[in-house]
């Protein structure tokens, strides 16, 4: 698929989580699974991602991808950038 060529293949699957260093400064308790870490890494590299990217690369259900993105957004790590009828996510600038 187009996405498989655009993004590196997901390294592994599962919901093992980590707490990032400096998480005490974030809005909510943040636990990052491999999909969330991948999503953040891709955004930091400048990719414009959507929820469907998690679905395709990680082969997960839409609800799982939405839950991952909602967790990142709720923690204040990413924001949605609207563009016409759709949009993408970007990293929030940290102060």
N, CA, C and O atoms as a GROMACS GRO file, in nm:
protein
  380
    1UNK      N    1   0.083  -0.119   0.000
    1UNK     CA    2   0.000   0.000   0.000
    1UNK      C    3   0.087   0.124   0.000
    1UNK      O    4   0.208   0.116   0.024
    2UNK      N    5   0.028   0.236  -0.026
    2UNK     CA    6   0.099   0.363  -0.028
    2UNK      C    7   0.160   0.392   0.109
    2UNK      O    8   0.274   0.438   0.118
    3UNK      N    9   0.085   0.364   0.215
    3UNK     CA   10   0.134   0.391   0.349
    3UNK      C   11   0.250   0.301   0.386
    3UNK      O   12   0.345   0.345   0.452
    4UNK      N   13   0.244   0.176   0.346
    4UNK     CA   14   0.352   0.083   0.378
    4UNK      C   15   0.484   0.131   0.318
    4UNK      O   16   0.590   0.110   0.377
    5UNK      N   17   0.479   0.194   0.203
    5UNK     CA   18   0.599   0.247   0.140
    5UNK      C   19   0.643   0.378   0.208
    5UNK      O   20   0.762   0.406   0.217
    6UNK      N   21   0.546   0.456   0.254
    6UNK     CA   22   0.574   0.587   0.310
    6UNK      C   23   0.633   0.580   0.450
    6UNK      O   24   0.722   0.657   0.485
    7UNK      N   25   0.583   0.487   0.531
    7UNK     CA   26   0.626   0.477   0.669
    7UNK      C   27   0.698   0.345   0.694
    7UNK      O   28   0.666   0.244   0.631
    8UNK      N   29   0.794   0.346   0.786
    8UNK     CA   30   0.860   0.220   0.820
    8UNK      C   31   0.760   0.122   0.878
    8UNK      O   32   0.661   0.161   0.940
    9UNK      N   33   0.786  -0.004   0.859
    9UNK     CA   34   0.696  -0.108   0.910
    9UNK      C   35   0.694  -0.104   1.062
    9UNK      O   36   0.797  -0.079   1.126
   10UNK      N   37   0.579  -0.129   1.119
   10UNK     CA   38   0.566  -0.134   1.265
   10UNK      C   39   0.659  -0.241   1.318
   10UNK      O   40   0.657  -0.354   1.269
   11UNK      N   41   0.741  -0.209   1.419
   11UNK     CA   42   0.842  -0.302   1.466
   11UNK      C   43   0.787  -0.425   1.536
   11UNK      O   44   0.840  -0.535   1.517
   12UNK      N   45   0.684  -0.411   1.616
   12UNK     CA   46   0.623  -0.524   1.685
   12UNK      C   47   0.483  -0.486   1.728
   12UNK      O   48   0.442  -0.370   1.715
   13UNK      N   49   0.412  -0.581   1.779
   13UNK     CA   50   0.272  -0.557   1.812
   13UNK      C   51   0.251  -0.576   1.961
   13UNK      O   52   0.335  -0.634   2.030
   14UNK      N   53   0.140  -0.525   2.011
   14UNK     CA   54   0.106  -0.544   2.151
   14UNK      C   55   0.084  -0.413   2.222
   14UNK      O   56   0.099  -0.305   2.165
   15UNK      N   57   0.046  -0.424   2.346
   15UNK     CA   58   0.015  -0.306   2.425
   15UNK      C   59   0.104  -0.292   2.547
   15UNK      O   60   0.059  -0.243   2.650
   16UNK      N   61   0.230  -0.334   2.538
   16UNK     CA   62   0.323  -0.306   2.646
   16UNK      C   63   0.340  -0.156   2.651
   16UNK      O   64   0.353  -0.091   2.547
   17UNK      N   65   0.339  -0.100   2.771
   17UNK     CA   66   0.344   0.046   2.781
   17UNK      C   67   0.466   0.092   2.858
   17UNK      O   68   0.526   0.018   2.935
   18UNK      N   69   0.500   0.219   2.835
   18UNK     CA   70   0.607   0.286   2.908
   18UNK      C   71   0.554   0.422   2.952
   18UNK      O   72   0.463   0.476   2.890
   19UNK      N   73   0.611   0.475   3.058
   19UNK     CA   74   0.580   0.611   3.101
   19UNK      C   75   0.696   0.698   3.059
   19UNK      O   76   0.809   0.673   3.101
   20UNK      N   77   0.673   0.800   2.976
   20UNK     CA   78   0.784   0.882   2.928
   20UNK      C   79   0.845   0.965   3.040
   20UNK      O   80   0.778   1.003   3.136
   21UNK      N   81   0.974   0.993   3.027
   21UNK     CA   82   1.044   1.081   3.121
   21UNK      C   83   0.980   1.219   3.111
   21UNK      O   84   0.950   1.266   3.001
   22UNK      N   85   0.958   1.282   3.223
   22UNK     CA   86   0.894   1.413   3.224
   22UNK      C   87   0.744   1.406   3.218
   22UNK      O   88   0.679   1.509   3.199
   23UNK      N   89   0.686   1.289   3.234
   23UNK     CA   90   0.541   1.273   3.225
   23UNK      C   91   0.468   1.347   3.335
   23UNK      O   92   0.349   1.374   3.322
   24UNK      N   93   0.537   1.380   3.444
   24UNK     CA   94   0.473   1.453   3.553
   24UNK      C   95   0.426   1.591   3.508
   24UNK      O   96   0.335   1.648   3.568
   25UNK      N   97   0.486   1.644   3.403
   25UNK     CA   98   0.448   1.776   3.352
   25UNK      C   99   0.330   1.772   3.257
   25UNK      O  100   0.281   1.877   3.216
   26UNK      N  101   0.283   1.653   3.222
   26UNK     CA  102   0.174   1.642   3.127
   26UNK      C  103   0.041   1.654   3.197
   26UNK      O  104   0.033   1.641   3.320
   27UNK      N  105  -0.066   1.677   3.119
   27UNK     CA  106  -0.200   1.699   3.173
   27UNK      C  107  -0.254   1.578   3.249
   27UNK      O  108  -0.314   1.594   3.355
   28UNK      N  109  -0.234   1.460   3.196
   28UNK     CA  110  -0.291   1.338   3.253
   28UNK      C  111  -0.183   1.233   3.269
   28UNK      O  112  -0.072   1.248   3.218
   29UNK      N  113  -0.217   1.125   3.340
   29UNK     CA  114  -0.126   1.011   3.350
   29UNK      C  115  -0.109   0.954   3.210
   29UNK      O  116  -0.208   0.918   3.145
   30UNK      N  117   0.014   0.944   3.164
   30UNK     CA  118   0.038   0.901   3.027
   30UNK      C  119   0.112   0.767   3.028
   30UNK      O  120   0.219   0.754   3.087
   31UNK      N  121   0.054   0.669   2.961
   31UNK     CA  122   0.118   0.540   2.937
   31UNK      C  123   0.121   0.524   2.785
   31UNK      O  124   0.016   0.528   2.720
   32UNK      N  125   0.238   0.505   2.730
   32UNK     CA  126   0.252   0.497   2.585
   32UNK      C  127   0.280   0.354   2.541
   32UNK      O  128   0.378   0.293   2.583
   33UNK      N  129   0.192   0.302   2.455
   33UNK     CA  130   0.217   0.170   2.398
   33UNK      C  131   0.301   0.189   2.271
   33UNK      O  132   0.332   0.301   2.232
   34UNK      N  133   0.336   0.078   2.207
   34UNK     CA  134   0.421   0.085   2.088
   34UNK      C  135   0.358   0.166   1.975
   34UNK      O  136   0.428   0.237   1.903
   35UNK      N  137   0.226   0.155   1.959
   35UNK     CA  138   0.160   0.231   1.853
   35UNK      C  139   0.169   0.381   1.879
   35UNK      O  140   0.196   0.459   1.788
   36UNK      N  141   0.147   0.420   2.004
   36UNK     CA  142   0.154   0.563   2.038
   36UNK      C  143   0.296   0.616   2.021
   36UNK      O  144   0.316   0.725   1.968
   37UNK      N  145   0.393   0.538   2.066
   37UNK     CA  146   0.532   0.579   2.048
   37UNK      C  147   0.566   0.594   1.900
   37UNK      O  148   0.633   0.689   1.860
   38UNK      N  149   0.521   0.499   1.819
   38UNK     CA  150   0.544   0.506   1.674
   38UNK      C  151   0.479   0.631   1.617
   38UNK      O  152   0.541   0.703   1.538
   39UNK      N  153   0.354   0.658   1.656
   39UNK     CA  154   0.280   0.773   1.606
   39UNK      C  155   0.355   0.902   1.639
   39UNK      O  156   0.374   0.988   1.552
   40UNK      N  157   0.398   0.916   1.764
   40UNK     CA  158   0.473   1.035   1.805
   40UNK      C  159   0.604   1.047   1.729
   40UNK      O  160   0.641   1.156   1.685
   41UNK      N  161   0.675   0.938   1.712
   41UNK     CA  162   0.801   0.938   1.639
   41UNK      C  163   0.782   0.984   1.495
   41UNK      O  164   0.859   1.066   1.444
   42UNK      N  165   0.679   0.933   1.430
   42UNK     CA  166   0.652   0.972   1.291
   42UNK      C  167   0.616   1.120   1.282
   42UNK      O  168   0.658   1.188   1.189
   43UNK      N  169   0.539   1.170   1.379
   43UNK     CA  170   0.504   1.312   1.380
   43UNK      C  171   0.628   1.398   1.402
   43UNK      O  172   0.642   1.503   1.339
   44UNK      N  173   0.717   1.353   1.490
   44UNK     CA  174   0.841   1.428   1.514
   44UNK      C  175   0.930   1.430   1.390
   44UNK      O  176   1.009   1.523   1.372
   45UNK      N  177   0.917   1.330   1.306
   45UNK     CA  178   0.995   1.326   1.182
   45UNK      C  179   0.930   1.410   1.072
   45UNK      O  180   0.985   1.420   0.962
   46UNK      N  181   0.815   1.468   1.100
   46UNK     CA  182   0.752   1.558   1.005
   46UNK      C  183   0.640   1.500   0.922
   46UNK      O  184   0.586   1.569   0.835
   47UNK      N  185   0.604   1.373   0.946
   47UNK     CA  186   0.492   1.314   0.871
   47UNK      C  187   0.360   1.373   0.920
   47UNK      O  188   0.345   1.403   1.038
   48UNK      N  189   0.266   1.388   0.829
   48UNK     CA  190   0.131   1.430   0.863
   48UNK      C  191   0.047   1.304   0.870
   48UNK      O  192   0.016   1.243   0.768
   49UNK      N  193   0.009   1.263   0.991
   49UNK     CA  194  -0.060   1.137   1.011
   49UNK      C  195  -0.206   1.156   1.047
   49UNK      O  196  -0.248   1.259   1.100
   50UNK      N  197  -0.282   1.052   1.016
   50UNK     CA  198  -0.422   1.044   1.053
   50UNK      C  199  -0.443   0.915   1.131
   50UNK      O  200  -0.355   0.829   1.137
   51UNK      N  201  -0.561   0.903   1.192
   51UNK     CA  202  -0.593   0.782   1.267
   51UNK      C  203  -0.581   0.658   1.179
   51UNK      O  204  -0.538   0.553   1.226
   52UNK      N  205  -0.618   0.670   1.053
   52UNK     CA  206  -0.613   0.554   0.963
   52UNK      C  207  -0.471   0.500   0.945
   52UNK      O  208  -0.454   0.383   0.910
   53UNK      N  209  -0.370   0.584   0.967
   53UNK     CA  210  -0.233   0.537   0.954
   53UNK      C  211  -0.202   0.431   1.060
   53UNK      O  212  -0.134   0.332   1.030
   54UNK      N  213  -0.250   0.450   1.181
   54UNK     CA  214  -0.232   0.349   1.285
   54UNK      C  215  -0.306   0.222   1.246
   54UNK      O  216  -0.253   0.112   1.261
   55UNK      N  217  -0.426   0.238   1.195
   55UNK     CA  218  -0.507   0.122   1.154
   55UNK      C  219  -0.433   0.038   1.049
   55UNK      O  220  -0.428  -0.085   1.060
   56UNK      N  221  -0.377   0.103   0.951
   56UNK     CA  222  -0.315   0.033   0.839
   56UNK      C  223  -0.180  -0.027   0.877
   56UNK      O  224  -0.155  -0.145   0.853
   57UNK      N  225  -0.094   0.054   0.936
   57UNK     CA  226   0.041   0.008   0.969
   57UNK      C  227   0.040  -0.100   1.077
   57UNK      O  228   0.114  -0.197   1.068
   58UNK      N  229  -0.044  -0.083   1.179
   58UNK     CA  230  -0.047  -0.176   1.292
   58UNK      C  231  -0.155  -0.282   1.280
   58UNK      O  232  -0.164  -0.371   1.365
   59UNK      N  233  -0.237  -0.275   1.176
   59UNK     CA  234  -0.343  -0.373   1.153
   59UNK      C  235  -0.434  -0.386   1.276
   59UNK      O  236  -0.456  -0.496   1.327
   60UNK      N  237  -0.487  -0.270   1.320
   60UNK     CA  238  -0.577  -0.268   1.434
   60UNK      C  239  -0.711  -0.209   1.392
   60UNK      O  240  -0.722  -0.146   1.287
   61UNK      N  241  -0.811  -0.229   1.475
   61UNK     CA  242  -0.946  -0.179   1.449
   61UNK      C  243  -0.949  -0.027   1.465
   61UNK      O  244  -0.866   0.032   1.534
   62UNK      N  245  -1.045   0.034   1.399
   62UNK     CA  246  -1.063   0.179   1.405
   62UNK      C  247  -1.078   0.228   1.549
   62UNK      O  248  -1.024   0.333   1.584
   63UNK      N  249  -1.150   0.153   1.633
   63UNK     CA  250  -1.169   0.194   1.773
   63UNK      C  251  -1.036   0.198   1.848
   63UNK      O  252  -1.012   0.288   1.929
   64UNK      N  253  -0.949   0.102   1.820
   64UNK     CA  254  -0.817   0.098   1.885
   64UNK      C  255  -0.734   0.219   1.842
   64UNK      O  256  -0.672   0.284   1.926
   65UNK      N  257  -0.733   0.248   1.714
   65UNK     CA  258  -0.657   0.362   1.663
   65UNK      C  259  -0.710   0.493   1.721
   65UNK      O  260  -0.633   0.580   1.760
   66UNK      N  261  -0.842   0.507   1.727
   66UNK     CA  262  -0.902   0.628   1.784
   66UNK      C  263  -0.868   0.642   1.931
   66UNK      O  264  -0.842   0.753   1.979
   67UNK      N  265  -0.868   0.532   2.003
   67UNK     CA  266  -0.834   0.533   2.146
   67UNK      C  267  -0.688   0.576   2.165
   67UNK      O  268  -0.658   0.654   2.256
   68UNK      N  269  -0.598   0.528   2.081
   68UNK     CA  270  -0.458   0.568   2.089
   68UNK      C  271  -0.442   0.718   2.065
   68UNK      O  272  -0.374   0.787   2.141
   69UNK      N  273  -0.505   0.768   1.960
   69UNK     CA  274  -0.493   0.910   1.926
   69UNK      C  275  -0.559   0.997   2.033
   69UNK      O  276  -0.507   1.103   2.069
   70UNK      N  277  -0.673   0.952   2.084
   70UNK     CA  278  -0.741   1.028   2.190
   70UNK      C  279  -0.654   1.035   2.316
   70UNK      O  280  -0.653   1.137   2.385
   71UNK      N  281  -0.582   0.928   2.346
   71UNK     CA  282  -0.493   0.928   2.461
   71UNK      C  283  -0.380   1.029   2.446
   71UNK      O  284  -0.346   1.099   2.541
   72UNK      N  285  -0.323   1.035   2.328
   72UNK     CA  286  -0.215   1.130   2.301
   72UNK      C  287  -0.267   1.274   2.303
   72UNK      O  288  -0.202   1.364   2.356
   73UNK      N  289  -0.382   1.293   2.246
   73UNK     CA  290  -0.443   1.426   2.242
   73UNK      C  291  -0.483   1.471   2.383
   73UNK      O  292  -0.458   1.585   2.422
   74UNK      N  293  -0.544   1.381   2.458
   74UNK     CA  294  -0.587   1.412   2.593
   74UNK      C  295  -0.471   1.443   2.686
   74UNK      O  296  -0.486   1.517   2.783
   75UNK      N  297  -0.355   1.386   2.657
   75UNK     CA  298  -0.235   1.410   2.737
   75UNK      C  299  -0.166   1.541   2.698
   75UNK      O  300  -0.068   1.582   2.761
   76UNK      N  301  -0.217   1.604   2.594
   76UNK     CA  302  -0.156   1.729   2.550
   76UNK      C  303  -0.030   1.712   2.469
   76UNK      O  304   0.054   1.802   2.464
   77UNK      N  305  -0.015   1.594   2.405
   77UNK     CA  306   0.105   1.569   2.324
   77UNK      C  307   0.086   1.603   2.178
   77UNK      O  308   0.182   1.641   2.110
   78UNK      N  309  -0.036   1.589   2.128
   78UNK     CA  310  -0.063   1.615   1.985
   78UNK      C  311  -0.189   1.700   1.972
   78UNK      O  312  -0.267   1.714   2.067
   79UNK      N  313  -0.206   1.755   1.853
   79UNK     CA  314  -0.328   1.830   1.824
   79UNK      C  315  -0.373   1.799   1.682
   79UNK      O  316  -0.292   1.761   1.598
   80UNK      N  317  -0.502   1.815   1.658
   80UNK     CA  318  -0.558   1.792   1.525
   80UNK      C  319  -0.550   1.921   1.446
   80UNK      O  320  -0.584   2.028   1.497
   81UNK      N  321  -0.504   1.912   1.323
   81UNK     CA  322  -0.494   2.027   1.233
   81UNK      C  323  -0.598   2.007   1.123
   81UNK      O  324  -0.576   1.927   1.032
   82UNK      N  325  -0.711   2.079   1.130
   82UNK     CA  326  -0.814   2.060   1.028
   82UNK      C  327  -0.769   2.115   0.892
   82UNK      O  328  -0.696   2.213   0.884
   83UNK      N  329  -0.814   2.047   0.787
   83UNK     CA  330  -0.783   2.089   0.651
   83UNK      C  331  -0.896   2.044   0.561
   83UNK      O  332  -0.903   1.927   0.523
   84UNK      N  333  -0.984   2.135   0.526
   84UNK     CA  334  -1.099   2.099   0.444
   84UNK      C  335  -1.190   2.003   0.517
   84UNK      O  336  -1.228   2.027   0.632
   85UNK      N  337  -1.225   1.893   0.451
   85UNK     CA  338  -1.312   1.792   0.513
   85UNK      C  339  -1.235   1.695   0.601
   85UNK      O  340  -1.296   1.611   0.668
   86UNK      N  341  -1.105   1.704   0.602
   86UNK     CA  342  -1.022   1.610   0.678
   86UNK      C  343  -0.915   1.687   0.754
   86UNK      O  344  -0.936   1.805   0.785
   87UNK      N  345  -0.806   1.627   0.782
   87UNK     CA  346  -0.696   1.692   0.852
   87UNK      C  347  -0.594   1.590   0.894
   87UNK      O  348  -0.597   1.476   0.849
   88UNK      N  349  -0.503   1.630   0.982
   88UNK     CA  350  -0.398   1.542   1.029
   88UNK      C  351  -0.360   1.585   1.170
   88UNK      O  352  -0.413   1.682   1.223
   89UNK      N  353  -0.267   1.512   1.229
   89UNK     CA  354  -0.220   1.543   1.364
   89UNK      C  355  -0.078   1.598   1.359
   89UNK      O  356   0.000   1.565   1.270
   90UNK      N  357  -0.047   1.682   1.458
   90UNK     CA  358   0.089   1.734   1.471
   90UNK      C  359   0.125   1.735   1.618
   90UNK      O  360   0.039   1.729   1.706
   91UNK      N  361   0.254   1.743   1.644
   91UNK     CA  362   0.308   1.750   1.781
   91UNK      C  363   0.277   1.888   1.836
   91UNK      O  364   0.290   1.989   1.766
   92UNK      N  365   0.235   1.893   1.962
   92UNK     CA  366   0.216   2.021   2.028
   92UNK      C  367   0.352   2.073   2.073
   92UNK      O  368   0.436   1.997   2.121
   93UNK      N  369   0.374   2.201   2.057
   93UNK     CA  370   0.498   2.261   2.103
   93UNK      C  371   0.500   2.262   2.256
   93UNK      O  372   0.405   2.305   2.320
   94UNK      N  373   0.610   2.214   2.313
   94UNK     CA  374   0.624   2.210   2.460
   94UNK      C  375   0.692   2.338   2.506
   94UNK      O  376   0.785   2.386   2.441
   95UNK      N  377   0.647   2.391   2.616
   95UNK     CA  378   0.707   2.514   2.670
   95UNK      C  379   0.796   2.483   2.786
   95UNK      O  380   0.856   2.573   2.844
   0.00000   0.00000   0.00000
